[in-house]
Amino acid sequence: MEFIEGVREKEDLSVSAVLSGDYAGKTIKMRGAVHNVRDMGEVAFIILRKAEGLVQCVYEKGTAGFSLKDLKEESAVEVSGRVTPEKRAPNGFELRLETLSVLSEPAEVLPLAVNKYKMRTSLEAKLALRPVSLRNVRERAKFKLQEGIVRGFREFLMSQGFTEVHTPKIVARGAEGGSNVFRLDYFNKKAELGQSPQFYKQTMVGVYDRVFETAPVFRAEKHNTTRHLNEYVSLDFEMGYIDSFEEIMAMETGFLQYTMALLEREYKKELELLEVRLPDVSHIPAVRFDRAKELAAEKYNRRIRNPYDLEPEEELLIGRYFQEEYGSDFVFVTHYPSKKRPFYAMDDPQDSRFTLSFDLLFRGLEVTTGGQRIHDYGEILRKMEKRGMDPADIESYLMIFKYGMPPHGGLGIGLERLTMRLLGEQNVREASLFPRDVIRLEP
């Protein structure tokens, strides 16, 4: 009888293990993919690709027990070699090879030059061949930074007393309403893919006071733009016992401050590789919706066409204004018109035409929507009636207000949009591992 007693220590080492240990002059084992082979004649450089980065291996004829001509790029290999400090090599060391064994090898030549610093191919080609293109070091770096954003979100909120929850994505009714939902046949019942965890995260405020979730949401919008996806990852939180919706903006600012410091501290290699400039988030300006439109119109001589919403061009101009006037890449736009916000958004008691809500713009693109929610049962029924909604359609959601809820609010952050702007990319698909849009369902 064999018993499994936990993680088994392996002989092959990681890059971080070599960097943190005393291995100079010692022979070690490593496993990885052959990223590139540069044959210089008597000497060749075999570059291994590992999760943490590239490792330079030096092959010298007569000293390594294998033939270089049989080695294919993208083969999975195990090597052994002597660790030698080398400032010019990735991570500051190289392996003087002694042995190499092939664990597996590709059946065909790669269709993309993933070993190049820049692949110099179209976005369409990168997405169609996604399992291959993601092996490129720059593509991999994008999603390591995205990992850092999610990690920062989780770590910061847990430090602030939030509880992580996981809510269903198959729902009876979308939180946002409207027709932009993916409908399902759920055992002969009508169902939808969730547009937002809104109803459920509000429910959980009545349980844990402060909750957050990182999960996909689905929008059946027939947009085919550089800023829309039909499935994206939303970073959501909801917090109870608030005194004002400004507390939600302050919490998001704290998350951004924590996360940018985390990226600077632990993702420096990826930042440098992608030449990313981290934004200053020490303080973020906030401006009312109507005033923001006026400022952009006055400075850039643009007529206000839609008084109830921000057009993409207006978002860009507002972002530009606050960068030029205040040096800020971010701006909170507050007090959106009530007619453009969901029924659960709390109206401004000073002027019911507007809501206690906000968007956060990052370099001219909306990356967050949030605000204070109605928590009084009678008030939410009155607003639903005013909008011609039937309370019976969302009876299970209204239950939480019937039995008491604290003042609360929250937000949702579009992970891909936030990543896109951080990277300076022009298309949100660049910041999605496997984008889903109106034309793409594979790979």
N, C-alpha and C positions, 0 to 999 in steps of 0.2 A: 504494500500500500504506500503510495506517495502522497505527501502533504505539501501544499503550496503555502509558504510562510511569508510571502511578501515579495517586493521587487527584488529581482536578482541583479546583483552587480555584474556589469559586463566588462570585458577586457578592453574593448575599444573605447576611446576617450572622445569627449566633446571638446570644442574649441575653448569653452569657458574653463573646463577642467585643466587644460594645458596652460592657459593664461594664469590661472590661480595657483598652480602647483609648481614644484621644482623639477621640471622635466628636461631642462637644457642638457644636451649631450646624451640623453637616455633614448632608448628605442621604445616606441609606443605603437599601438594599433589604432587605426581610424577606419571608419566606413563612410562612404558617401558616393555621390554620382560624379562621373567624369564630366566636368563642366567644359573643359577645353584642354587640348593637347597642343603644345608648341614645340615642334621638333627643331632643334638648333644644330643637329649633326651628332656630335659626340655626347651632347647633353640635351635633355628635353625637360620641359616643364609640364607636369600634369596638374591641372587645377581641379581640386575636389570641391564639390558644392555640398555643404551641410546646412542644417537648419539655421545655424548661427552665422553663416557666411562662407567665404571661400578659404581654402587652404592650399598653399603652393607646395607641390611635391617635386623634388629634383630627381630625375632619372639619369643615371650614367651607365653607358654601355659597359658590360663586364662586371658590374657590381650588383645589379638588380636581376633577380632570377625570373625574368619574363621577357617576352618580345614585345616591343612597342608597336610593331606593325599590326598586331592582332587586336589592339585596344581601340574600342569605339567610344565616341562621345555619347554620354547619357547611360553608359554601362554603370551598374551598381557594383562597387568594388570594396574590397578590404585591403588596406595597405599596412605595411609596417615600415618604420623608418626612424632615423635618429633626428631628434628635435634640435634645430639649429637656429639661433636668433638671426633675423634678417629684417632690417627696418623697412626695406622696400617691398617686402611680401605682405599680403593681406594679414592683418592681425599681428604682424611683427615677428613671425617665425615661419620656418619652412621645414619640411620633412625630407631628409636624404634617404631615398627609398632603398629598401632591402628586398622586400617581397611585395607582390601584388597578386590578388586572386579575384577573379570575376565572379560575382554572385548572380548577376543576370545582365543581359544585354538587349538593346532595342532590335526589333525586327526590321525597321526601316530607318532611313536617314530622316532627321527632324525637318519638318516643313518650314520652321522659323529658326533664325539664328539667335537662339536664346542666350548664347554665350557672349554676345556682343553687349557692350555697355548700353547702347540704345539699339533696339531691334529695327528701327526705321521701316516700320510697316504700318498699314492702316489700322484704325481701331476695329474695323469690321473683321480684319484678318485675326487680330488679337483675340476677339471675342469668339469667333468661329472655332479657333484652335486654343481655347482657354486652358485646357489641361497642360498644354505645352507652353504657352506664352507666360503663364504664371511662374515658370521656372527661372525667368530672367531676373537678375538681381534687383533691378529697379522696380519691376512689378511686385516682387516679393516685399520690397521695402515699404511700398504703399500700404500694404495690408498689415505689416508689423506696426506701423504708426496707427492704423485703425484699431489694432489690438490695444494699443496704449490708450486711445480715447475711451474705449469700453472699460478697460481696466481702471482708468481714472474715475469714470462715472461710478462704477461699483464701489471702489475703495472710498471715495469721498463721501458718498451717500451713507455707506455703512458707518463711517466715522461720525455722521450726523444723526444717528439713531434710526435710520431707515431699515425696513425689512424687505428683502427681495422676494417677489412673488412671481408666479407663472400662471397666466390667465388663458382661457380657451381662445382658439382662433377660429373655431367653427361656432357660429353664433346664430341666434334666431333673427336678430335685427342689427343693422349697422348703427354705430354710435352717432355717425355724422348725418345719417339720412341720405336722401337723394337717390339717384339711379346708378351711381358709380360703385356698384358692388358686384362681386362675383357670386352668383347664385348656385346653390348646390341642392341635389336631391338627397336628403338625409333620412334614409329609411322611410321614404314616402312623406316626409315632412319638408317644408320649405326652410332652407338655411342659407347662410351667407358666410363668406370668409371675412373675418373681422377687419374693419377699416381702422380700428383704434381699440386699445384696451380701456377706453375711457370709462365705460359703465362699471367695469370690474375693478379698476384701480380706485374709483370712488367708493365702491362697496368695501374695499379692503382698508380704506381710511377709517371706517367704522370699527375695524378689527384691530389694526396695528398703529393707527395714527399717521404713520409715515411709511410709504411703500414705494418701491421702484421696480421696473421691469425692463429688460432688453430683449426684444423679440420682433419678428417680422409683422408687418401690416400690409394690407392689400387694398389697392384702389383700381377699379376697373375704368380708368380714364383713358380715352383714346388719344392721349397726347403722344406725340413722337418728337419731343424736344430734348434739348441738352440738359434739362433740369428735372425731368420726370421719370420715375420708374413705376411699374405696376405692382412690384413687391419691393419693399425697402425695410431696413431695420430702424425701428423707432426706440429711442432712449426715453422712457417715460418715468415721471415720478409724480406723486400726489402727496400733499402734506396737510394735516389737519390742525385745528386750533390756531389759525393764522389771524393776524389783526388787519392785514391788508395784502393786496396782490403784489405789492412791492417786495414782500418777503420771498415770493417765488423767484422774482428776478434776482434778488440777492443770493438765493441758494444756487441759481444757475451760474452766477458770476463766481461764486466760491468753487463750484465744480470746474469751471474753465481755468481758474487760477491754479487749482490743484493739478489739473491735467497738463497744462502747459509746463509746469515745473517738473512733472513726472517725465514728460517727453524730453525735456532739456537734460534731465539727469540720466535717464536710462535708455533713451532711444537716439542718442547723439549720432551714432553711426548712420542710421537711416536718414536723419535730418540732413546730415552732410552729403550723403549720397544723392539725395533728391533736391538739395539746395533749398530746403524749406526755411522760410522766415517765420518764426513763431510770433504771433501777435501780442501786443501789450494788453493784458487784461487786468491791470492793477485797478482800473476803474472804467466803467462803461457808461456813456451818456444815455439818457432816456428823454424822449420827446413825444408829445402827443401826436396822434395820427394826423389830425387836421393841420397842426403846425408843421409837421414834417413835409407834408405835401406843399404847403405854402413856401417853405424855405427852398425846396428843390425848384419850384416853379419860378421864384423870384431870382435865384442865382443863375439858373441855367436857361431862363427865358422859355419855359415849357408850360403850355396851357394845361390846366387841370381838367381832364376829361371825365374821369369817374370819381365822384366824391365819396364813394362808399368802399373802395378797395384800392390797393396799390397795384399798378401795372408793373411788369418786370423792369421796364425802363425807369420807372419812378424809383423802384428799389435800388437800382444801380446808382441813380443820381443822389438819392438820400445817403447811400453808403459813401459815395464820393464826397458829398458835402461834409460829413462828419470826419472823414479822413483828412480833408483839406483844412477844416476849421479847428478840429480838436485832436488830430493825429490818432484817431481811434478807428480800428478795423471793424469794430462792433458798434451797434446802436440798437437800443430797445425802442420800438415804436409802440406806444401805449394807446389805450382808449379807442379801440376799433369800433366802428359803427355796429349797433346792435343787429341790424338787418343782415350783416355779413358774418355774424357769429352764431354758433349752435344755440339751441334753446336753453341749454344748461348754463350758459355764460351769464354771470351776474351783471345786471345793468348798473351803470353809475348812478348812485342815489342823487347826485347833483344834476344829472342830465341823462334821462333814460334813453336818449338817442344813441348813447355810447355805452361801452361795456368796460368793466374792470379787467381788461385783457391786454395782451401784448404779442408782438412778434419780435424775434431777435434777428437782425440782419447782420450777416458776416460778409464783409467786402461786397456789399450790394446784393446779397442773396438771402432770402428768408430761410433760416435753418431751424427755427423754433417757433411754435405757437403755444401760448399758455394763458393762464389767467385764473381769476377767482370764480368758483362755481356757486350756483344757487344751492343753499343747503336747507331752506325752509320748504316744507311740503306744500303748503298753500300757495306760496309764491311760484314754485315751479309748475304747479297745476294751472295757475293763472296765465303764465307765459305760454304754456302749451296750448291752452284754449285760444289765446290771442293769435297763435300761429295756425290754428285749425288742426291741431294734432289730437289724436285719440289716445288718452292715457292707457287704455286697455292694451295697446300695442307694445308697451314697455312696462307692464305691470310689475315684473320682477325687479326692474331697476328702481321704480318709484317706491318699492317696499322699503329701501334703505332710508328714505326721507320720512316715510310714514312713522317709522320707529326711531327717529332721532339721528341727526348727523351734526357734527361740529362745523363751524366755518372752515372751509378748506379750498384748496386750489392746486394746480399742478401744470405740467407742460409735457410736450413731446418734442424731441429733437431728432431730426433726420440725420442718421449717422452718415450716410453716403454723401449728403450735401455738405455736412460739416467737414468731412474728409476731403471732398473735392476742392472746397475753398482753401483749406489748409495747404493742400498740395499745389494750388495754383492751376488746377486742371480746368478745362473748358467744358467737359462733358461728364455728367454724373456717372455714366457707365464706367469711366476710368476708376471710379472708387467703389465699384461693386464687383465682388468675386465672380459671380455668375448672374449678370443682369437679366431681369425679366421686364420686357417692354412689349409694345403692341405687336412686334414681329418676332420676338425671340423667346422660344421655350426650351431650347437646347443650346449648348451642352449644359 
